[in-house]
Amino acid sequence: MPNSILRRSAPAALFALAAAAHAQNGWTFTSLHPKGAAHSAAFSIDGRRVVGTVNLGGTIHAAVWDLDTGDYIDLNPPQATSSSAYKIQGDTILGDAAYPGVTKAGLWTSPSPASFISLHPKGYSNSEGYGLSGNVQTGWAIAGEEISHAGFWTGSADSWVDLHPGGGGISAATCADGDYQYGYTQQEGFPMFASVWHGAADTYQPLQPGQFGSSAILAAASGQQVGWVSGAMGTHAAIWRGTVDSFIDLTPSATEAQAYGTDGTNQVGYMLDPGYQALFWSGTPESVINLHALMPQGYGGFSLAYQVQSTDNEVWVVGNAYNQNLFRQEAVVWHHAGCYADFTGDGSLDLFDFLAFVNFFNAADPKADCDHNGTHDLFDFLCFVNAFNAGC
């Protein structure tokens, strides 16, 4: 039934139990894999929703999960032979759908297959949507002799702006942040370079660090971009902040890795060698956490992390992992609850956490609204004291 909504439900209590079934070093691991699917993958998270794909009978369908219930909805549009969902923001989901002879970038305006709107621009043979920021969608479209052109939309097929800088070769816009679009270009006769645009093809600028031979940007948020650089020492996960000089090598050792997602504070990706293993960073090489090592028994082979969502007290990471017992790839979530009372972030609770809380409270910072009622008052102090006494 490819043209109907397919739900796989689980009682909320059972889903919560599954989420807590494996915890290590403060991290919990949950499989979102739905009953009846051959394989599944998770690519993006926003709030309590996750999007990705499920393999149903050998056909890939876009999907959205509700983390509170464990339910998922099959988003495959009517008449589409297959589909993928890569990004979610509120009710808007970006991806693509395949029809006989053409793949079309498109938007779902709600968690329903019938809400799919094609973004496929006229004059191109295929298109894919990959990045979502506000009312801007980024991706690429195939022009001429199967040449990929970077570009972006603002909600309709007619809004397409081709960002390809010319000079032959290929380009792709993988993400957007504010008024800027990011991705990569590979002009004829040159390696692939991380790239930035400011709304038009003639604004193209490479962000290629000089000590590396090639690079690409794969995600951006809050002024930060992540991706990879490659050179004599292999492929390294990378961070930029809009300029070549801002580049940070997240894996300066011999470890090969790529960074695939950022929320502006934390980054996720995966190790390339030895084996694909999901990784988490907080802006420096020293902050790396191997999420692959935190999976329960029965999972191994490979794991991939694609996007991270952080709040003051929680971190969510979505990706894929291989279930060795059932021989399948599964959509998964890693979750870290953090410790609210540790305001200094030094891993211990002491007087300095009280002082830090008072400073945040006096500044009316949302982090000090401990009871989340929208105001700063005595009850926030009592809430903080309770959290402090409960420990971490």
C-alpha positions in Angstrom: 0.0 0.0 0.0 2.6 2.6 -1.1 0.0 5.4 -1.4 -1.5 5.2 2.0 -0.4 6.2 5.5 1.1 3.2 7.3 1.4 3.4 11.1 3.3 1.1 13.4 2.2 1.8 17.0 3.7 0.9 20.4 2.3 1.9 23.7 4.1 5.0 25.0 5.1 3.1 28.2 6.8 0.3 26.3 8.6 2.8 24.0 9.9 4.7 27.1 11.1 1.3 28.5 12.9 0.5 25.3 14.6 3.9 25.3 15.9 3.3 28.8 16.9 -0.3 28.1 20.5 0.5 27.4 22.3 3.3 29.2 26.0 4.0 29.4 27.9 7.0 30.7 24.7 9.0 30.8 23.8 8.1 27.2 20.7 6.0 26.2 20.3 4.2 22.9 17.0 3.6 21.2 16.2 1.8 18.0 13.3 3.4 16.0 13.2 0.5 13.5 9.5 -0.2 12.7 8.0 -3.7 12.6 7.8 -5.1 9.0 10.6 -3.0 7.6 13.7 -4.5 6.1 16.0 -1.6 6.9 15.6 2.0 8.2 17.6 5.2 8.6 17.3 8.5 10.6 18.7 11.7 9.2 17.2 14.7 11.0 15.5 15.7 14.3 13.5 18.7 15.4 11.8 18.7 18.7 10.1 15.3 19.2 10.1 14.3 15.6 12.7 12.4 13.5 12.7 11.9 9.8 14.5 9.4 7.5 13.6 6.3 5.5 12.2 2.9 5.8 12.7 0.0 3.4 9.3 -1.7 2.8 9.4 -4.7 0.5 12.5 -3.5 -1.2 11.3 0.1 -1.8 12.6 3.1 0.1 9.9 5.3 1.6 10.3 8.6 3.5 9.2 8.4 7.1 8.6 10.5 10.2 8.7 9.2 13.8 7.1 10.6 17.0 9.6 10.1 19.8 6.9 10.3 22.5 4.9 7.4 21.1 7.3 5.5 18.9 4.8 5.7 16.0 5.9 6.3 12.5 4.2 7.6 9.4 5.0 6.5 5.9 5.4 9.7 3.9 5.7 8.2 0.4 3.6 10.6 -1.9 0.8 9.2 -4.0 2.1 7.8 -7.3 5.7 8.0 -6.2 7.8 4.8 -6.6 10.1 5.7 -3.7 11.0 8.7 -1.5 13.5 10.0 1.1 13.2 12.6 3.9 16.4 14.4 4.9 15.5 17.4 7.0 12.7 18.5 9.4 11.9 21.9 10.8 8.6 22.2 12.6 5.9 20.7 10.3 8.1 21.1 7.2 10.0 18.1 5.9 12.4 18.3 3.0 13.5 15.4 0.7 12.6 14.0 -2.7 10.3 11.5 -4.4 10.9 9.3 -7.4 8.5 8.9 -10.2 8.9 7.0 -13.5 11.8 8.7 -15.2 12.4 11.5 -12.8 13.4 12.2 -9.1 11.9 15.4 -7.7 13.0 17.5 -4.8 10.0 18.4 -2.6 8.5 19.5 0.7 6.0 17.9 2.9 4.0 20.6 4.7 2.7 18.3 7.3 3.4 14.6 8.4 1.2 13.3 5.6 2.1 11.8 2.2 -0.6 13.9 0.5 1.0 17.1 1.7 4.1 16.6 -0.7 4.8 19.7 -2.9 7.2 19.2 -5.8 10.1 21.7 -6.0 11.4 20.2 -9.2 12.6 23.1 -11.4 11.7 23.3 -15.1 14.5 22.4 -17.6 16.3 19.9 -15.3 16.2 16.2 -15.5 16.3 15.3 -11.7 16.5 17.2 -8.4 17.1 16.5 -4.8 16.4 18.6 -1.6 18.8 18.2 1.2 19.1 21.3 3.4 16.4 23.3 5.3 16.7 26.6 7.2 13.8 28.9 7.7 12.0 29.4 4.4 15.0 28.3 2.4 15.5 24.8 1.0 18.9 23.8 -0.6 19.9 21.0 -2.8 20.8 20.3 -6.4 19.3 19.7 -9.8 20.7 17.8 -12.8 21.3 19.9 -15.9 22.5 19.1 -19.4 24.9 16.1 -19.5 24.0 14.8 -16.0 25.8 17.7 -14.3 24.7 18.5 -10.8 24.0 22.2 -10.1 23.8 23.7 -6.6 20.8 25.7 -5.9 18.0 26.7 -3.5 14.3 27.3 -3.3 11.9 29.3 -1.1 8.9 27.0 -1.1 8.0 26.5 -4.7 9.5 25.1 -7.9 9.4 28.5 -9.6 11.6 30.0 -6.8 14.6 27.9 -7.8 17.9 29.8 -7.9 20.8 28.0 -9.7 24.1 28.6 -7.8 26.4 26.7 -10.1 29.5 28.9 -10.6 30.2 27.7 -14.1 33.5 26.5 -15.5 32.1 22.9 -15.9 32.2 20.3 -13.2 29.6 19.8 -10.5 28.2 21.6 -7.4 25.7 20.9 -4.6 24.2 23.1 -1.9 23.9 20.8 1.1 22.7 23.4 3.7 21.7 27.0 4.5 22.1 29.2 7.5 20.7 32.7 7.5 21.3 34.4 4.1 24.1 32.0 3.1 24.1 28.6 1.3 26.9 26.1 1.8 28.0 22.9 0.1 30.7 22.0 -2.4 31.9 22.6 -6.0 34.2 20.6 -8.2 35.0 22.6 -11.3 36.5 21.0 -14.3 40.2 20.2 -13.7 40.1 21.0 -10.0 39.4 19.0 -6.8 36.2 19.3 -4.7 36.1 22.4 -2.6 33.9 23.4 0.4 31.9 26.4 -0.8 29.7 29.3 0.3 27.2 31.4 -1.6 25.2 34.5 -0.7 22.1 34.0 -2.8 23.5 34.0 -6.3 26.0 32.1 -8.5 28.4 35.0 -8.8 28.8 35.2 -5.0 30.5 31.8 -4.9 33.6 31.5 -2.6 35.7 28.4 -1.8 36.4 27.6 1.8 39.2 25.3 1.1 42.0 25.2 3.7 45.3 25.4 2.0 47.0 22.5 3.7 44.4 20.1 2.3 43.6 18.9 -1.2 39.8 18.8 -1.2 36.9 19.5 1.1 33.1 19.7 1.4 30.5 21.3 3.8 27.6 19.1 4.7 25.7 21.0 7.4 25.4 24.5 9.0 23.6 26.1 11.9 24.1 29.2 14.1 27.1 30.5 12.1 28.9 27.2 12.1 29.6 24.8 9.2 30.8 21.2 9.3 32.0 18.7 6.8 35.3 17.2 5.8 38.8 18.0 4.4 41.1 15.5 2.7 44.8 15.5 2.2 47.9 13.4 2.6 46.8 12.2 6.1 43.4 11.1 4.9 39.9 12.5 5.4 39.3 14.6 8.6 36.1 16.0 10.2 36.1 19.8 10.0 34.5 23.0 11.4 34.3 26.4 9.8 32.7 29.7 10.8 32.3 31.3 7.4 35.9 31.8 6.5 38.9 29.7 5.5 40.9 31.0 8.5 38.2 29.8 10.9 38.8 26.1 10.0 39.2 23.6 12.8 40.5 20.1 12.3 38.3 17.8 14.5 40.5 14.8 13.9 44.1 15.9 13.7 45.4 12.4 14.5 45.5 9.6 12.0 41.8 8.9 12.6 39.8 9.5 9.4 36.3 10.9 9.9 33.6 13.2 8.5 31.3 15.6 10.4 27.7 15.4 9.1 25.7 17.6 11.5 25.8 20.6 13.8 23.5 22.6 15.9 26.0 25.4 16.3 27.4 24.0 19.6 27.8 20.3 19.1 28.8 18.2 16.1 28.2 14.7 14.9 29.5 12.4 12.2 31.4 9.2 12.0 34.8 7.6 11.9 35.8 6.2 8.5 38.7 3.9 9.5 38.7 1.5 11.3 35.1 0.9 10.3 32.3 3.4 10.3 31.6 4.5 13.9 29.3 7.3 15.1 31.1 10.2 16.8 30.1 13.3 18.8 32.1 16.5 19.4 31.6 19.7 21.3 33.8 21.9 19.1 37.3 20.4 19.8 39.2 17.3 18.9 39.6 16.5 22.7 35.8 16.5 23.2 35.1 13.5 21.0 32.8 10.8 22.2 32.6 7.5 20.4 28.8 6.8 20.3 29.5 3.5 18.6 31.1 2.2 21.8 27.9 3.1 23.7 25.6 0.8 21.8 24.1 -2.3 23.4 25.3 -5.8 22.7 24.0 -7.1 19.4 24.8 -3.8 17.6 28.0 -3.3 15.7 29.5 -3.5 12.3 28.9 0.1 11.6 27.1 3.2 13.0 26.5 6.7 11.5 25.4 9.9 13.2 23.8 12.6 11.0 22.3 15.3 13.1 22.4 16.6 16.7 19.9 18.6 18.7 21.0 20.2 22.0 19.1 22.1 24.7 20.5 23.4 28.0 20.1 20.0 29.6 19.7 17.4 26.8 21.4 16.2 23.7 19.8 14.1 21.0 21.7 12.4 18.1 20.0 10.6 15.2 21.6 8.2 12.8 21.8 4.5 11.8 23.4 1.4 13.3 23.7 -2.2 12.2 21.8 -4.9 14.2 24.1 -7.9 14.0 21.5 -10.3 15.4 18.9 -9.4 12.8 21.3 -8.4 9.9 19.8 -5.0 9.2 20.4 -1.3 9.4 18.2 0.5 11.9 17.2 4.1 12.5 18.5 4.9 16.0 18.7 7.7 18.6 21.4 8.4 21.2 20.2 10.6 24.0 22.1 12.3 26.9 20.0 13.9 29.7 22.8 15.9 31.1 22.8 17.4 34.6 20.8 20.6 35.1 22.4 21.5 38.4 25.9 21.4 37.0 25.8 25.1 35.8 29.5 25.4 35.5 29.7 22.2 33.4 32.8 20.9 35.2 31.2 17.5 36.1 30.9 18.2 39.8 28.3 20.0 42.0 29.5 22.7 44.4 29.2 26.3 45.5 30.2 27.6 42.1 27.1 26.0 40.5 25.0 28.0 43.0 26.8 31.2 42.0 26.5 30.4 38.3 22.8 29.8 38.7 22.4 33.2 40.5 24.2 34.9 37.7 21.9 33.3 35.1 18.9 34.1 37.2 19.8 37.8 37.6 20.3 38.1 33.9 16.8 36.5 33.3 18.5 33.9 31.2 16.0 31.2 30.0 18.4 28.5 31.4 17.6 29.7 35.0 13.8 29.2 34.4 14.2 25.8 36.1 10.4 25.1 36.3 9.9 26.2 32.7 6.9 28.5 33.5 8.2 31.5 31.6 9.1 33.6 34.7 12.0 33.9 37.0 10.9 33.6 40.7 11.5 31.9 44.0 10.2 28.6 42.6 13.1 28.5 40.2 15.5 28.6 43.2 13.6 25.8 44.9 13.6 23.8 41.6 17.4 24.3 41.3 18.0 23.3 45.0 16.0 20.1 44.4 18.0 19.3 41.3 21.3 20.0 43.2 20.3 17.8 46.1 19.2 15.0 43.7 22.8 14.9 42.3 23.9 13.8 38.9 
